[in-house]
Amino acid sequence: MILPHLKASTREQHERAEAHLNLMDPALDRRRYGDVLRTMRSLYGTLEPRVGARLGEAGRAALDWPARLKVPLLDRDLRALNVAPAGDLDAGTVDVFLQHEADAWGAAYVLEGATLGGQLIRRHLAAQLGLEGAGTAFHGGYGPLTGPRWRTFGEALEARVARDPDRAAFTERATDAARRTFGLFVPPAAPSVRQAPPVTRSLT
């Protein structure tokens, strides 16, 4: 099964991304939270259309891809917090590895896992920053549908791998793309926001 493989094979990149964002930090304030949302908007603004394009018509239909887009939620949060959005991430940073369908599934694994982990973060934001609805749409994900949609994603991914004539190659490409996608959350030259380890997972 590919999901356990992806989780084990991307653990290092996953943990590094969480440590950099560290939204469960007890010292988190609205300014830093706004900075994180700006970063997410830049990443998702570049990733989502490219992932959707590479998934192809069948992949988009299997996932109901339009219903999973987070850019509208990020825009809503930025407006609620009166934070100006930044420009999208340089497309070349993504296009260098996001070229085939398997790559798109690997990137989608990261994005969907972040949605699943966002439920815990939303509760923390409510307690830490006093944000209940406005400003937490992104981390609220799909609301009560978050769990079911994660399961749908897993089932669709497993089915896609099973249909591939070269399952090993598909899995390898998806895993590499997932690692690279996690890497986008930690720019090479950027210092960690806070060095303390995160309290819980915010991504897959």
FIKOL-340998 format. One line per 8 residues: number of its first residue (from 1); their letters; for each residue y, z, x of N, C-alpha, C. Coordinates in pm, 1 decimal. Atoms other than C-alpha are relative to their C-alpha. Example, Ala and Ser with C-alpha at 12.3 -4.5 7.8 and 13.67 -1.06 7.14 Angstrom:
BEGIN
1	as	-119.0:0.0:89.0:-450.0:780.0:1230.0:120.0:0.0:90.0  -119.0:-6.0:-82.0:-106.0:714.0:1367.0:109.0:73.0:-77.0
***
This chain:
BEGIN
1	milphlka	-119.9:0.0:84.2:0.0:0.0:0.0:125.3:0.0:87.9  -116.4:17.0:-86.0:341.9:-93.1:132.8:99.8:115.3:-8.9  -100.4:-106.8:11.4:553.8:194.3:-1.5:-23.6:114.4:99.7  21.9:-104.5:-100.9:387.4:467.1:210.6:26.3:-51.3:141.6  -24.8:58.5:-132.3:404.7:231.5:508.4:149.7:-6.4:29.0  -144.9:7.7:-18.6:776.7:172.2:458.0:59.6:138.0:25.8  -53.3:-135.2:-17.0:845.7:543.2:426.1:-28.2:53.1:139.8  37.3:-50.9:-132.4:656.6:631.3:744.1:66.5:-78.9:112.8
9	streqher	-49.7:86.4:-107.3:785.3:336.3:944.6:151.3:1.6:15.1  -146.8:-3.9:-6.0:1152.4:393.6:865.2:53.0:143.1:5.7  -41.4:-141.1:5.0:1159.2:773.1:889.3:114.4:29.6:97.9  -102.5:-28.6:-100.5:1364.6:781.1:1209.8:136.2:-55.6:-42.2  -126.3:61.4:41.6:1629.2:540.0:1079.9:56.1:68.1:-124.8  -36.9:-70.6:122.3:1632.5:718.2:745.0:68.2:132.6:33.5  -54.9:-131.0:-35.4:1694.3:1058.5:899.4:133.1:-13.3:73.4  -125.7:20.4:-71.2:1965.9:921.8:1127.1:112.6:-33.3:-98.6
17	aeahlnlm	-100.5:34.6:100.3:2149.4:771.6:828.6:41.1:122.0:-81.1  -30.9:-120.9:76.4:2126.3:1096.0:633.5:84.8:97.2:80.1  -76.1:-91.9:-84.8:2254.6:1299.4:924.7:143.9:-47.8:16.1  -135.3:54.1:-14.8:2551.7:1065.8:958.2:82.0:21.5:-127.8  -71.9:-15.4:125.8:2648.0:1072.3:589.5:13.7:147.6:-38.5  5.5:-145.1:25.3:2545.1:1436.4:528.4:85.4:43.1:-118.3  -76.4:-34.3:119.2:2682.1:1456.0:177.8:-36.2:136.2:-57.8  36.2:-134.4:45.2:2500.4:1784.4:121.0:66.3:108.4:84.3
25	dpaldrrr	-72.3:-92.4:-86.8:2726.1:1946.4:381.2:80.7:99.4:-84.2  -78.6:-99.4:74.5:2869.9:2275.0:245.3:150.2:-13.0:23.9  -142.1:16.8:-30.1:3201.3:2178.9:407.9:57.0:-131.8:-53.4  -46.7:127.2:53.5:3226.3:1845.9:226.1:125.1:20.5:-84.4  -119.2:-5.4:83.9:3571.8:1787.6:80.3:24.5:-137.6:-61.3  -23.7:124.9:72.4:3717.7:1516.3:-141.9:44.7:-112.7:93.0  -45.3:104.9:-91.1:3881.5:1331.5:144.7:-119.2:-65.7:68.5  115.0:57.7:-69.2:3556.5:1289.3:335.7:-93.5:-69.1:-98.1
33	ygdvlrtm	81.6:66.0:101.4:3368.2:1209.4:17.5:57.9:-137.0:-33.9  -64.2:128.9:24.9:3622.5:935.3:-52.2:-25.9:-98.4:111.8  28.7:86.8:-114.7:3568.4:798.9:298.9:-142.3:-55.0:-8.2  138.9:44.4:12.8:3193.2:784.0:236.7:-11.4:-106.5:-109.0  4.5:99.2:107.5:3244.9:600.0:-92.0:58.5:-133.6:45.6  -57.5:123.2:-53.9:3466.8:347.2:87.3:-101.5:-73.2:86.9  102.9:59.8:-85.4:3190.0:291.2:340.6:-111.3:-61.6:-84.2  104.9:51.6:87.2:2929.1:250.3:66.0:44.8:-128.2:-69.6
41	rslygtle	-51.2:119.9:69.0:3150.8:0.4:-115.0:-1.4:-120.6:94.5  2.4:108.5:-97.9:3182.1:-207.7:201.9:-141.4:-52.0:21.9  138.7:38.7:-23.4:2807.1:-205.5:260.8:-59.5:-72.3:-120.5  61.7:56.5:119.2:2699.2:-272.4:-95.1:66.4:-131.2:-40.7  -68.9:123.6:33.3:2964.8:-538.8:-143.8:-56.2:-119.5:74.4  60.8:106.9:-79.4:2799.1:-741.4:129.7:-149.6:-11.7:-27.4  145.3:1.5:15.0:2436.3:-643.0:74.8:-48.2:-51.7:-135.0  56.4:28.6:131.9:2388.4:-673.7:-299.5:-9.6:-149.1:-32.6
49	prvgarlg	16.0:142.4:33.5:2467.9:-1043.5:-347.1:-100.4:-71.5:89.2  93.7:64.8:-91.3:2263.5:-1138.4:-42.2:-143.9:41.1:-28.9  134.3:-43.2:38.4:1964.4:-927.5:-140.7:-43.4:-73.1:-126.7  33.5:67.8:124.3:1976.3:-1074.1:-490.6:-34.0:-146.3:21.7  26.0:141.9:-26.8:1992.2:-1429.1:-356.4:-134.9:-20.2:66.2  125.5:16.0:-74.0:1697.2:-1379.1:-120.6:-121.5:42.9:-83.6  112.4:-40.0:84.5:1482.8:-1210.0:-386.0:-53.8:-117.7:-80.6  41.1:114.1:79.2:1474.1:-1535.4:-576.6:-3.7:34.8:-148.1
57	eagraald	-4.0:-19.4:145.2:1458.2:-1582.7:-951.2:-108.3:95.1:-48.4  110.8:-84.8:44.4:1118.2:-1417.2:-990.9:23.6:146.0:39.5  -25.6:-136.0:-44.6:1214.6:-1113.9:-785.1:111.4:65.7:-78.7  -110.7:-54.8:78.4:1543.9:-1067.5:-967.9:-45.9:35.4:-141.0  48.6:-26.2:135.6:1366.5:-1091.0:-1303.1:-91.7:122.5:-2.6  92.3:-112.8:-4.5:1096.0:-842.9:-1201.1:73.4:132.9:9.2  -76.0:-123.6:-19.3:1360.1:-587.3:-1106.4:114.3:17.2:-98.7  -121.8:0.3:82.0:1623.6:-673.6:-1367.6:118.2:29.5:92.6
65	wparlkvp	-93.7:-24.2:-109.0:1848.2:-703.0:-1064.3:144.2:26.6:-44.3  -139.1:-27.0:39.0:2186.7:-724.5:-1243.5:22.1:144.3:-46.1  -14.8:-137.5:48.8:2121.9:-382.5:-1399.1:-4.1:101.4:113.4  11.8:-91.1:-113.0:2068.8:-233.8:-1052.3:121.1:-5.4:93.6  -114.6:15.4:-89.4:2401.1:-338.5:-895.9:87.5:124.9:-1.1  -76.8:-123.9:-13.4:2603.7:-45.1:-763.9:148.5:-21.7:28.9  -141.3:23.5:-29.0:2932.4:-212.1:-671.1:89.9:39.7:-117.4  -85.7:-44.4:110.7:3073.0:-160.4:-1025.1:12.7:152.4:-7.7
73	lldrdlra	-4.9:-147.0:2.7:2983.5:209.7:-1003.2:87.2:53.2:112.5  -83.5:-41.3:-112.7:3143.1:243.6:-660.9:147.6:-25.8:-29.5  -138.8:30.0:35.2:3459.0:74.6:-785.7:53.4:102.3:-99.7  -40.6:-100.8:98.6:3468.2:317.1:-1078.2:30.4:132.8:67.6  -21.5:-127.1:-70.1:3436.5:616.2:-847.1:126.5:-3.8:84.9  -119.3:10.5:-83.3:3704.3:492.2:-609.3:126.8:7.9:-84.6  -116.7:-8.5:89.2:3946.0:445.0:-899.2:19.6:143.0:-49.2  -9.7:-137.2:51.1:3866.8:791.2:-1033.8:57.9:94.6:104.0
81	lnvapagd	-48.6:-86.2:-107.8:3942.9:946.6:-695.2:128.5:-52.1:62.8  -123.2:60.2:-51.8:4244.8:722.0:-634.8:-12.8:-34.0:148.1  27.7:40.6:-137.9:4089.7:588.0:-313.8:-1.8:-152.4:5.4  -4.4:145.7:-13.9:4166.4:233.5:-202.9:-128.0:-49.6:66.2  121.2:53.2:-62.5:3853.7:26.9:-127.7:30.9:-68.5:132.3  -11.0:73.5:-126.1:3797.0:-117.0:217.7:-59.6:-138.7:-19.1  60.3:131.9:8.6:3692.8:-474.5:286.6:-150.8:7.1:14.9  145.3:4.3:-10.8:3329.0:-575.9:268.8:-42.2:-5.5:146.4
89	ldagtvdv	58.8:7.9:-133.2:3107.1:-544.4:573.0:-8.3:-145.2:45.0  9.9:134.9:-53.9:3107.3:-848.1:800.2:-134.7:-61.7:-37.8  121.8:63.3:49.8:2854.9:-1086.8:647.0:-100.1:-29.4:110.5  91.1:32.5:-108.8:2712.1:-1179.7:985.6:-90.4:115.6:37.6  80.0:-117.4:-31.3:2588.1:-823.9:1032.9:-125.6:6.2:-85.8  113.0:1.0:92.8:2359.3:-871.2:733.4:-80.1:-129.3:11.9  68.6:130.2:-2.3:2280.9:-1241.7:755.7:-92.0:-16.9:120.7  81.7:13.8:-119.7:2131.9:-1197.7:1102.1:-144.9:42.5:-25.2
97	flqheada	138.6:-41.6:27.2:1825.8:-1025.5:952.4:-42.6:-24.9:-144.2  34.3:18.6:141.0:1842.8:-1091.2:577.1:-5.8:-149.3:-30.0  13.5:145.0:8.4:1707.0:-1444.8:566.0:-110.6:-46.3:-94.2  114.7:39.8:80.8:1384.5:-1447.4:364.6:-27.4:103.2:-109.5  28.3:-88.3:112.9:1240.7:-1290.3:51.8:-52.5:135.7:45.2  54.0:-128.0:-47.1:1045.8:-1025.2:242.2:111.3:90.0:53.1  -113.3:-77.3:-50.5:1368.9:-917.6:412.7:75.4:65.1:-115.7  -72.9:-51.5:115.6:1533.0:-875.9:73.1:-72.2:118.2:-63.5
105	wgaayvle	75.2:-111.6:55.3:1253.4:-653.8:-53.1:13.9:123.7:89.0  -18.4:-114.5:-89.7:1286.6:-434.7:255.7:136.5:63.4:-15.8  -134.7:-53.3:20.8:1661.8:-400.2:207.9:10.4:68.1:-135.9  -4.1:-58.7:134.0:1615.1:-333.4:-163.3:-70.1:135.2:-3.0  68.5:-129.4:-9.6:1373.1:-53.3:-75.6:98.1:109.8:40.0  -98.9:-98.0:-45.4:1657.1:125.9:104.0:100.7:29.1:-110.8  -100.8:-17.8:104.2:1910.0:69.7:-174.1:-55.7:74.5:-120.9  60.0:-67.5:115.1:1672.8:178.3:-449.0:-37.1:144.4:33.4
113	gatlggql	29.6:-137.0:-41.3:1563.2:483.0:-252.0:124.4:86.0:1.6  -126.2:-72.6:0.8:1926.9:582.5:-211.9:37.7:39.2:-141.9  -28.2:-31.1:140.1:1962.9:566.1:-588.9:-83.9:118.2:-46.2  88.4:-110.4:38.4:1666.0:796.3:-633.0:50.7:132.2:57.1  -48.1:-121.3:-63.6:1803.7:1050.3:-383.7:137.3:43.7:-47.9  -134.8:-31.3:44.2:2150.2:1033.6:-536.5:7.7:104.7:-108.5  -1.9:-99.4:106.5:2051.1:1259.3:-824.1:29.6:140.3:53.4  -25.8:-130.4:-61.0:2045.7:1565.3:-597.0:144.5:9.2:48.3
121	irrhlaaq	-137.1:0.0:-51.4:2375.3:1467.3:-440.4:99.8:17.3:-113.4  -94.3:-11.8:111.4:2544.6:1433.2:-777.8:14.4:145.0:-44.2  -8.4:-141.1:37.8:2458.5:1791.1:-864.1:79.0:79.4:103.4  -75.6:-67.4:-105.4:2594.3:1903.8:-527.8:149.5:-30.4:-12.7  -139.9:37.5:14.8:2917.5:1711.9:-586.9:65.7:75.5:-114.8  -54.1:-74.2:113.6:2962.6:1881.9:-921.5:33.5:143.8:40.2  -22.1:-138.5:-41.4:2929.2:2225.3:-761.8:102.1:11.5:112.2  -84.3:-9.3:-119.3:3108.5:2154.7:-434.1:142.3:-48.8:-24.0
129	lglegagt	-130.5:62.9:16.0:3395.1:1932.5:-546.4:53.2:5.3:-142.2  -44.4:-6.3:138.4:3414.6:2000.0:-917.5:0.6:-134.3:-68.6  8.3:133.8:58.2:3321.0:1642.6:-999.8:-120.6:-6.8:-92.6  109.4:6.8:95.4:3114.6:1609.3:-1314.8:-37.3:-144.5:-33.9  27.4:137.8:36.3:3146.2:1250.8:-1435.8:80.0:-95.6:85.4  -87.5:87.3:-76.9:3445.6:1072.8:-1288.3:-14.8:28.2:148.4  16.8:-14.9:-143.7:3383.2:1011.5:-921.1:-143.4:13.9:45.0  141.0:-16.4:-38.9:3003.5:1047.3:-930.3:-90.7:-105.8:-63.4
137	afhggygp	81.7:103.2:65.9:2888.7:730.0:-1108.3:-102.2:-60.5:95.9  90.0:59.6:-97.5:2737.1:584.2:-790.5:-122.7:87.3:23.1  113.0:-89.0:-26.5:2523.5:888.0:-718.0:-76.7:36.2:-126.9  74.0:-19.4:124.3:2433.8:917.6:-1084.2:-101.6:-109.6:-22.6  97.2:109.2:7.4:2251.4:587.6:-1044.0:-24.2:-48.8:-141.4  38.4:47.6:131.9:2063.3:495.3:-1359.1:-15.9:113.6:-99.4  13.4:-112.8:90.7:2083.0:839.7:-1514.6:-145.7:31.5:-26.9  139.6:-32.4:31.3:1759.4:923.6:-1699.2:-98.5:-112.0:30.9
145	ltgprwrt	87.9:112.7:-32.8:1624.6:579.2:-1610.2:-27.2:-10.9:149.7  15.7:9.9:-145.1:1638.9:649.0:-1235.5:-146.2:7.7:42.5  141.9:-13.1:-33.7:1278.9:768.0:-1206.5:-82.0:-119.4:-44.9  75.2:116.9:46.2:1130.8:493.5:-1426.1:33.6:-128.7:77.0  -35.5:122.7:-72.2:1325.9:223.8:-1242.1:-50.5:2.0:143.7  60.0:-8.5:-133.1:1205.3:351.8:-905.3:-147.7:-39.2:-7.6  141.4:35.3:15.3:848.8:324.6:-1032.6:-15.8:-149.8:-25.3  3.9:144.1:24.2:918.9:-25.6:-1160.9:20.2:-77.4:129.9
153	fgealear	-22.2:64.9:-128.5:1054.4:-119.8:-819.6:-127.0:4.0:84.6  120.5:-13.6:-80.2:745.2:14.7:-644.0:-111.7:-90.3:-48.8  105.1:84.9:56.3:510.4:-166.9:-879.0:27.9:-147.7:26.7  -35.6:139.9:-23.2:700.8:-493.6:-841.7:-18.8:-37.9:146.6  16.9:26.7:-142.1:701.9:-468.2:-463.1:-147.5:-9.5:37.1  144.4:4.1:-29.4:331.2:-389.2:-444.4:-62.3:-129.0:-53.7  55.2:122.3:58.6:254.7:-681.0:-676.2:41.1:-122.1:82.2  -46.9:115.1:-79.5:466.6:-916.8:-465.3:-75.9:-10.5:131.1
161	vardpdra	76.2:2.1:-124.9:290.2:-817.8:-144.7:-142.3:-48.0:-26.1  137.9:37.7:31.8:-48.7:-857.7:-310.3:-14.6:-150.6:-21.7  5.8:144.4:26.1:37.4:-1217.2:-405.7:24.4:-83.1:125.2  -38.7:77.8:-116.8:150.7:-1316.7:-57.4:-123.6:-43.2:79.4  115.8:45.9:-77.9:-90.9:-1529.8:146.6:-11.7:68.1:136.0  2.8:-72.1:-127.6:3.9:-1332.1:459.9:64.6:136.7:-20.5  -53.5:-131.8:35.6:44.6:-973.1:352.2:52.3:75.2:121.9  -41.8:-71.0:-121.0:71.0:-840.6:705.9:137.4:-47.4:46.1
169	afteratd	-129.3:54.6:-43.1:359.8:-1072.4:793.3:110.1:40.8:-96.7  -98.2:-41.0:100.8:538.9:-993.8:466.1:38.8:145.8:22.7  -24.6:-142.8:-21.2:502.9:-621.7:530.8:81.5:23.8:126.5  -73.5:-15.4:-125.4:627.0:-655.6:887.4:146.8:-38.4:-16.7  -139.0:42.9:21.3:937.4:-847.8:781.3:74.4:100.6:-87.0  -65.0:-95.2:89.7:1014.5:-606.4:497.6:32.2:130.0:73.0  -20.7:-124.3:-74.6:976.8:-308.4:730.2:114.9:-14.0:98.8  -108.9:22.4:-95.0:1205.1:-456.4:993.5:134.2:-4.9:-72.9
177	aarrtfgl	-124.2:9.1:76.3:1467.9:-536.5:729.6:42.3:137.2:-52.2  -33.2:-134.9:47.0:1447.0:-182.1:590.5:60.0:82.7:113.2  -55.4:-72.3:-115.3:1503.2:-36.8:937.4:143.3:-45.3:28.7  -133.5:53.6:-29.6:1801.5:-264.5:993.6:99.9:38.3:-108.3  -89.7:-40.1:108.6:1944.5:-179.8:652.9:41.1:145.6:15.4  -36.0:-139.6:-28.5:1928.1:191.1:728.0:101.7:6.0:112.8  -90.6:0.2:-114.6:2102.7:110.7:1054.9:143.6:-33.1:-36.7  -134.9:34.5:42.0:2401.9:-28.7:866.7:79.4:123.4:-42.3
185	fvppaaps	-67.2:-122.1:43.2:2477.9:322.4:742.0:53.3:81.0:118.0  -46.3:-71.3:-120.1:2537.8:436.8:1101.1:51.2:-103.6:99.3  -54.1:96.7:-95.9:2770.6:197.8:1288.5:-21.1:48.8:142.5  32.4:-41.3:-137.2:2674.6:201.3:1660.0:110.5:76.6:70.7  -110.1:-63.2:-71.8:3020.0:302.3:1780.7:58.8:118.8:-74.0  -60.0:-106.2:80.4:3089.5:553.1:1505.0:-64.4:134.1:29.9  57.6:-133.0:-18.9:3044.7:926.1:1576.0:-51.9:53.6:-132.2  51.7:-60.5:121.4:2846.2:1129.2:1328.8:109.7:78.7:-69.0
193	vrqappvt	-99.4:-72.8:77.2:3056.8:1275.0:1050.0:-10.6:148.5:26.3  24.4:-141.1:-28.7:2899.8:1612.6:1117.4:-135.8:9.3:66.1  123.6:-2.6:-76.8:2627.7:1703.4:1362.4:-109.6:83.1:-63.6  102.5:-83.3:62.4:2450.9:1959.5:1143.7:-94.7:-87.5:-79.6  95.9:81.5:74.7:2130.2:1822.1:988.3:23.8:12.5:-149.6  -19.3:-5.4:145.3:2140.3:1736.1:616.9:-93.5:100.2:-64.4  82.8:-96.8:69.8:2004.9:1987.3:368.8:-113.4:-69.5:-71.9  103.1:71.5:71.2:1813.7:1725.5:173.0:22.0:-148.8:15.3
201	rslt	-7.0:144.1:-17.7:1752.4:1354.0:153.9:96.0:-64.0:-99.5  -89.7:73.5:87.9:2015.8:1121.1:16.7:-40.9:-145.2:-14.6  47.1:136.3:8.9:1827.4:798.2:73.3:-146.7:3.4:-37.0  138.2:12.8:47.9:1471.2:681.5:20.9:-82.5:125.3:27.3
***
